[in-house]
Amino acid sequence: MNALFEGFGALLSLQMLLCIAIGAGIGMLVGAFPGITATMAVALASAFTLTMDPLPGLAVLLTILIAAQFGDRVPAILINTPGTPASIATTFDGYAMAKQGKAGIALTASAFASAAGGFVGIGVLMVAAIPLSTLAMRFGSPEMFALVIFGLTMMVEVSGKQLVKGLIAGLFGLALGTIGRDPMDGSDRFTFGIPQLVEGVPFIAVIIGLFGIAEVFSQMISRTRGQQKPITSFGRWWPNKQENKQLIKPVAVGSAVGTVVGVLPAVGGDIGGIVAWNQAKRLSKQPEKFGKGSLEGLTAADSSSNAGVGGSVLTTLALGVPGDSVMAVMLGSMIIWGIQPGPGLFSSQPDLVYSIAGIMLVATVLALGLSLLRMRGVAKLLELPDRFLWTVILAFCVVGTYAVNNAIFDVGVMLLFGVLGLLLRRYGFPAGPIVLGLILGPLAERNFRRSMELGGLETIYTSPIAVGLIVLGVLAVAVPRIRARRKARRQEADDSDTPTDPPVPVEASR
């Protein structure tokens, strides 16, 4: 209980409230502009926050993430373009409602559903974090190695349908993680005589290049940002009593689905939103309205993607395995600050965990308040020419990367990975597995080598927890593929069993 009071009490300072306010403003703008993902924004902001104390820095990063989950609904509803991947399912019904003159209701209902989902996710974080970490406290080096291997199998899920390309990208990330000092004896490895690589590849430069510079380069070449004119007729803003009753069931479904999906490593809010939308459709009394302007579909998707934030933070803090790509970036920042997420965090810094939950609560309330403001001004911002946005982003990327170590070398690495990220996009290679490999690779190597020193492979295959985690990792990779193949075979069998029209007999000549 003392940790709870100390954690929440740490937020009662002008500096913390200012950091949360700044993060909320940035996050709302990030979400409102299509093409600027939350991962990209957090990666860029982390370059500026590393000079701050850990808690204020985390306040900025977490608030950007949460506020972006609110702001991204605006372009999804008004121009049918997701502000971030988490709002993909919002477009299914949001834009249809806007075209029907219900943009105001859609924006308001989306804001309340997002907040409700966020509160549920934060509640689960506060309740389940300590029991989960207590279980994880039994982990030694063999169990931690198995846990990291399980996290690395999520590279397959991050890769989507591009399995082979995702694995190649993940192996590249693992290779990057070997550059620098050997974790056991401290000798230099693969530095090629470059002193700046002794401490490893600069993490911030890599993620800003892959997610920031690559995105801008891609938009500059293809000019993919939506040119569709936003809807400016909002209609009424507040749902009536009947519409409010309709929100209860889909928000409950979305919050539950989103929390469960968020706990799964590397799944992400975009998947949670789509899963919740489908589940709400199956449970709805009016499934035919889904995809045509259903308030139920809209709120189920939005509550789910926001509930997933709490779940992903839970996985990151309790197990030390990033819940999604944004958490991977945040995990890297924590490690640079000297914070090591995992089971030990709850015994060494329990107040920090509650401070993080408190930051998320305050950020959710603030983002809700900003979302309930009339959005006509944001609709005007959506008409801003692309070139202005690109210039600002590139300037912040360069300045932010340089500011971390005051090194031109880091800027060069950022640009190199920006070009690499562009090539990866062009040829269908996902960037997410590279980040996972870069972060989790050294952790896997360190725990594996410690296990070998303790007793060899026997320490791994004689540990029930380690074996269980490795089996779960194998199942996480294999089961979806087996199901997909069975479904394809059933489909082929159904197609072959479909009767074809018999040939018309040719009338014999007389």
N, C-alpha and C positions, 0 to 999 in steps of 0.2 A: 504493500500500500504506500510505503514511503517513496518507492521508485515512481509510482503513479503521480504522486503530488510533486515530486522533484521534476519529473519529466514535463508535466503540464506547466509547472511554475517557471521553467526555463523559457517559456514562450512569452512571459509577461514582461517584455522589454521593448523599448521603442525600436531598437535595431531589428528584432525579430519580426515585429509587425510591419516594419517598412520593407523588409525582405519579402515577406509574404505578399504585400501589396504590389511590389514591383513584379514579382513572379506572376501574379494573377493578371496584371495588365499585359505582360509579354505573352503569356499563354493564350489569352483570349485573342490577341492579334495573330499569333501563330496559327491557331486553329481556324481563324476566319479566312486566311489566305490559302487557297488550294495549292498543293505542291510543297508547302513547308511542313514537314512531318514533325511530330513531337520528339522523335528520336533525334532528328537533325537539330531542333531547337535546344534540347537538353545537352547534346554534344557540344554545341557552340557555347552555350551558357556555362558549361562546366569549365571551359578554358578561363573564364573570367572569375569564377567562384573559387578556384583553387587557392587563391591568395587570401581568402576569407577563413574564418574559423569554421570547423566542420558543420555545426548546427545551423548558423545563418546560411551557409552555402547549400546545405541540404534543403533548407526552407525555400530558397529560390528555385532549385531544380524540381522539387516535388510539386511546388505550386504551379510552375510552368506546365508540368505534365497534366495536372488535374484541370487547370483552366483551359488548356488546349482541348481536353475532352468535352468541354462545354462549347467553346468557340467553334469547333469544327462542324457543329450542327448547322451553323448559319449558311455556309455555302452549299451544304448538302440539301438543305430545304429550299433555298432561294434560287440556286443555279444548277441543281442536280449534280454537283461535283463534291465528293468527300473532301473535307478540309484536311483530314488525316485518315489513314486506313481504318481507324476505329469507327468511323462514321459511314462506312460503306453501306451497311444495312439501313442507315437512316434515309438514304436516297430512295429505298424501295417504296416508302409511303410518304415521306416528307415532301418531296417535290410534287407529287400528285395532289396532296392537300393544298400546297401553295397555288397550284394552277386552278384549284377550285375556290380560291379566294379565302383560304383558311391558313395563310402563312403565319398570322399572329398566334392563332391557337396552337399550331404546330410548334412554333418556337417556345411558347410558354410551357406546353405540356412536356416538350423535350427537356427543358431546363429542370422541371420538377422531377421528372423520371430519372434524369442523370444524377441529381442530388440524392434521391432516394437510393438508387443503386450504389452510389458512393458511400453513403452512410452504412449500408449493409456490409459492404466490403471492409470498411474501416472497423466495424464492430467485430467481424470475424477475425481480423488481424489482431485486435486487442485480446480476444478471448482464446484464440487457438495458438497464438505465437509461443507462449510459454510452455504449454504441454508438448507442442511439436519440438521445441528446442530441448526440452527435458529428455525426450526420446533420443534426439540426436546427440545428446551429451555422452551417450554410450559409444559414440563413434571414435575409433582409433584411426591410425593411418590406413589400414586395409579398408575399413568402412568408408572413410573419406574418399579414397581412390575409387571405390565402387560408385559412390554417390556422384562424383565428378564424371565418371564414365556414363552414368545414367543421364546427367545433364548434357553430355556431348552427343548422346543419341538424339537429343532434341534438334540437333542440326538437320536431321532428316525432316522433321516437321517444319522447321523454318524454311526448308528448301521447297516445300510444296510439291508440285509434280516433277520438278527438276531434281530428281534424286541423285543421279550421278554427278551433275554439276554442283549440287549442294555439298556433296561429300568432298569433291575436289576443292571447293572453296574452304571447307572446314579444315582439310589437311593443310592448305596454305596458311590458314590462321594458326594451326598448331606449329607449323614450321617457323612462323614469325615469333611465336612464344619462346623458341629455343635460343633466340638471339640475345646476347648479353652475358651476364655472370651465371655460372653454373650454380644451381640452388644448393648444392651440397658442399662443394669444395671451393667455390668462389672464383674459379678460373674463367677467363674470357672465352666465349664461344661465338663463332661466326660473326665477329665484329669487323673482320677484314681490315684491321688497322684503323678503323674510324672510332675515335674516342667517344663521340656522341652516342654510340651504340652500346657502350659498356653497360649502361643501366637498362638496356633493352630498347626496342622500337618505341618511340614516343606515342603513347596510347591516344592522347587527345588529338594529336596531328592525324593519326590514322582514322579515327572515327569522324572527325570534321571533314577529312578528305572524302571518305567513302559515302557519308550521308549528306554533307553540305555542298561541297564543291561539285561532286558528281551530279547531284540533283540540279544545280544551277546550269552546269554544262549541258546536261541532257535537255533541259527546257530551252536553253538558248539555241540548240541545234534543231530540235524538233518543234519548238514552240507549242508544247502540248497543253499549256494552261488553258482552261476553258474560256472561250470568248463569248459564251452565252450571256445575254443580258439578264441581270438579276430581276426577279419579280419584286415590284415595289408596292403592290397593293396588298396590304397585310390583313385587312378586315378586322374583326374583333380579336382581342388579345386573350381574354380569360375564358376558359372552358366553363360551360354551365354545369348544373348539378348532375345531370344525366351523364355528361361526358366525364366528369370527375369519377363517377362510379365505374365507368368503363376502364379507368386507369389502374384500379387496384389489382386486378388479376394479372394483367400483362406485366406490370411493374414487379409483382412478387415473383412471377416466373422468370423474368429477365434477371432480377437480382440474384436468384438462386443459381441459375445457369451460369451467369457471369462470374460469380464467386468461385464455383467449382472449376470452370475453365481457366480462370486466372491463376489458380494454384498450380495448374499443370505447367511445368517449365516450357518457356518459349512458344506458347500457343498464341497469346495476344488477344487484344480486345476486338479486332476485326473478325476473328473466328467466333468469339463469344457472342457478338452481336448477331451474326448470321444464324448460329445455332439457336439462340433465344428467339429470333424471329420465326424460325421454322417450328419451334416447340409451341410458341404462343398461337401460331396458326392452327396447329393440330388440336389445341385445347379450346379454341375460340368457337362461339356459337355462330359467328359470321366469317368463316374462313375465306369466303369468296371475295370479301372486300380487301384482303391483304394484297398489297402491290398496286392498289387502286386508290389509296388515300385512307388507309385504316389507322385510326388513332391508337388502336391496340398494337398493331405491328410497329409503329413508330416508337412508342414508349417501351415496349419489350426490348427492342434493339438498343435503345439508348441507356436504359437502366443496366443492361447486361455489360456493355462495354465499360461503364464506369465502375460497376461492382468488381470487374476484373482487375482494376488497379490495386485494390486492397489485397486481393489474392496473390497477385504477382509480387507485391512488396513482402507479403508473408513468406513466400518461397525464398525470396532473396535474402531476407534477414535471418530466417530460422535455419536454412540449409546452406546458404552461401552459393546457391545456384540461381542465376538470373531468371526471373519469371518471364521476361520478354526482352526484345532488343533495347527498349528504353532502360530497363533495369540492368541490362548488361553494361550500358554506358554509365549508369549511376553506381553500379558495383565497382567499376574501374575508378571512379572518382573517390569512393569511400576508401578503397585500398590506398590510393595516393595520400589521402588524409590520415592514414594510419588506423582506419577502422576496418576490422576484418569481420564481415558478416559471416554468420554461422552459429553453431550451438553455443560457443563460448561468449558470444556477444551478450547473451541474456544474463550471464553470471557476472561478466566484467562491467558492462554498461547497461543495466536494465532501464535506467532512466532515459537513455537515448532512444530506446524502442518506443516508449510512451511519448517522448517528445515528437518523434516522427508521426505517430498516430494523431497527436494533437495538431501538428502542422497540417496534416491532411484534412482534419475536421474543419479548422479555420479556413483553409483554402477552398474547401467545398462550399461552405457558407458564403464566402466572398464571391466565388465564381457564380453561384446561384444568383446573388444580388446583381452582379454585372449582367448576367444573362437575361434578367427580367427587365432591364432597361430597353426602351424601344430601339430596334435594330436598324432604323433607316440610315443612320450614319454609317454602319458597317456595310450596308448594301452599296452605298456610294464608294466605300473603299475597295469593293470588289471590282470596280471599274478602273482602278488604278493601272496604268500601263505596266507591262511586265518588266521593261528595262529599268525602271526605277527600283523595283523590288530586287532585281538581280544585283544591281550596283550596291545596294545596302547590304545584302547578304554576303557578297564577296568581300566587302570591306571589313565586316565584322569577323568573317572567317580568318582573314589574314591577321588582323589585330589580335583576335582572341588566341590564335595559335602561337603567335610570337610572344604574347604576354605571359605564357605559362613558364617558360625558361629563359625568356629574352634571347632567343636563339633563332637566327635565320635558317639554320639547319632544319628546325621543326617546320618552318614554312615550306621549305623545299619538300620535306616528307609529305606534308599536307597536299601540295599540288601534285606530287607523284601519285598518291593514293586517290586523288580526285580524278586524274586521268584513268587510273586503273579501275576505279569505280564506274566510270563512264563505259569503259570497254566491257566490264562485267555485265552491266545492264544491257548493252547492245547484243551480247551473245548469250543472255539468259542465265548468268551466274548470279545467285543471290549474295548480297553482302553480309547478311546476318550471321551465317556460319563462320565467316572470317573473324568477326568480333567475339563470338563464343569460343572459337579455338584459341584466339589470342589471350583471352582472360582465363579460361579453364585449363588450357594446356599446361602452363607452369605448375598449377595446383595439382593436376593429375600426376605430372612427372615427380614432383616433390614427395607426394604421399606414396607413390609406387616404389620409389627408391628407398624410402624409409621402411616400407614393408619388406623389401628384399633384404635390408640389413637386419631387420628384426627376426626373420625366420624364413625368408624366401616365399615362393608362391603358396606354400602351405598356409601362411597366415591369412591369405585371401580366401582360398577355397574351403577352409575349415571354419570361416566366420559365417554364420547363418544370415546376418544382416547384409554382408558384402555379397554373398551369393544371391540373396533375394533381390538386391538392387540391380545386379547385373542381369538377372533373369527378367526383371521388369523392363530394363533397357532393351533387351532383345525382343521382348513382346511388344514394346512400344513401336519398334521398327517393323516387326514381322506381321502383327495382327492386321493393321490397316491394309497392307499389301495383299494378304491372303483373302480378306473380305472383298477387296476390289476385284481380284481375279475370279473369285466365286460368282460375284455379281455379273462380271463380264461373260462368264461361261453360261450362267442362267439366261442372260439376255440372248446369247447366241442360240441356246437351245429353244427358247421361246420363238425366236425368229425362224428357226428351221422347222418348228412344229406348225407354224402358221400356214393354213392351206392356201394353195394358189389356185387361181381359176383354171379349170380344165381346158385343154385346147379345144377349139371349135372344130368339129369334124368337117372334113372337106366333102362336100356332096359329090357322090360318084356321078360320073358323066354317063349319060344315057345314050 
